[in-house]
Amino acid sequence: MASSESAAYDPNTMCAASVSVPGESPVQTRLDDGRRVQEGIASVFDRAAAYYRDMRWEKNRVTRLEKRLTRQVLVEELGDGPAGSALEIGCGPGTWTPLLADKAGEVTALDLSERMLERAREAVREPNVTFVQGDAASFVTDRAFDRVMSVRVLEYVPEWRSIVRRLEDLVAPGGRAVIVTKTPVSVWRGTGRERWFGPHTMARRLTGRKLDPEFWQKYIPVREMCRAFAEAGLVDVKVRPVIFGLPVYVRGTKQYPIIPRPAEAPALRATSALWRWVSRRGEGIRRVSLVLAESYAVSGRRPAP
Ligand SMILES: C[S@@+](CC[C@H](N)C(=O)[O-])C[C@H]1O[C@@H](n2cnc3c(N)ncnc32)[C@H](O)[C@@H]1O
């Protein structure tokens, strides 16, 4: 297991300290590094399991708004009506698993981190959910699912493209997939800042040590994600913002004094209103609005035979 300092999850930023950000070379991930990267990420999320859910989704009104926006996107993109089966890739502490459990007859929830799965088993009591420990890039299944969902996971997986391409087999005919991942502002907001200005980073740069190859995080460009969906044979591929980023700068996972505290509530209301307006618009406006977004969703469906 990785144990280096720079692979620790920063409880303030909810990000790891070693990342690649747009315009910079990503941390090297040769194939023979794959296992080390995976172990590093599992170790980081094992350590984050105890506080992740509260820190990321529940601790204050900014994160709770972010949770509501994310939930609404998932509900809408998973589509109406019940489903026979569903797969969640990277369920973490089970934040979104109940959504699938309500919709599908049986749910498989996969995660790399054993500690995250322990949290999920405690939080999700629905009997139709089976939790599985494994790597999204290599887990083996011989079945297809009516719904496949993954929230804020693929940015940590160097083999993200092969996972999306596997949707060809993982999504049953007539089924749907939705993937949520971070935008550059989200990858940068904690990690990039930390990378350049944080004490660990400065120390590392001064001592000439390389960035830790055991942790990997990368922005996945929207166009590449859409292309991978299309290559997986999914149609009606749609993009939309999930969380709008500006309020996060006030009091989200890190304190950014951009908007004074008294102005926070009206700012959040304005953000919600703008988000609702954008969500009702067509693909063009949704894509343009990604400049304000902290994360985006891509969804698609596999045609029925
Ligand atoms: C940021 S958390 C998100 C958890 C949950 N989806 C949520 O939104 O609350 C990322 C999760 O992805 C898992 N993960 C990272 N890489 C993975 C991989 N290769 N295969 C499966 N799960 C992975 C981590 O263990 C962690 O639980």
The ligand as a Gaussian input file, in Angstrom:
#p B3LYP/6-31G(d) Opt

LIG

0 1
 C      -14.401000      10.566000      -4.927000
 S      -15.006000       9.002000      -4.449000
 C      -16.697000       9.052000      -5.066000
 C      -17.597000       8.087000      -4.316000
 C      -19.082000       8.176000      -4.697000
 N      -19.296000       7.824000      -6.072000
 C      -19.606000       9.558000      -4.425000
 O      -19.833000      10.333000      -5.358000
 O      -19.824000       9.879000      -3.254000
 C      -14.222000       7.968000      -5.648000
 C      -14.437000       6.489000      -5.378000
 O      -13.952000       5.770000      -6.518000
 C      -13.281000       4.621000      -6.069000
 N      -12.340000       4.206000      -7.109000
 C      -11.235000       4.856000      -7.526000
 N      -10.626000       4.165000      -8.496000
 C      -11.374000       3.050000      -8.698000
 C      -11.268000       1.939000      -9.551000
 N      -10.236000       1.815000     -10.398000
 N      -12.220000       0.976000      -9.504000
 C      -13.248000       1.071000      -8.623000
 N      -13.407000       2.101000      -7.787000
 C      -12.483000       3.078000      -7.809000
 C      -12.607000       5.065000      -4.793000
 O      -12.254000       3.973000      -3.968000
 C      -13.664000       5.962000      -4.183000
 O      -14.524000       5.253000      -3.329000

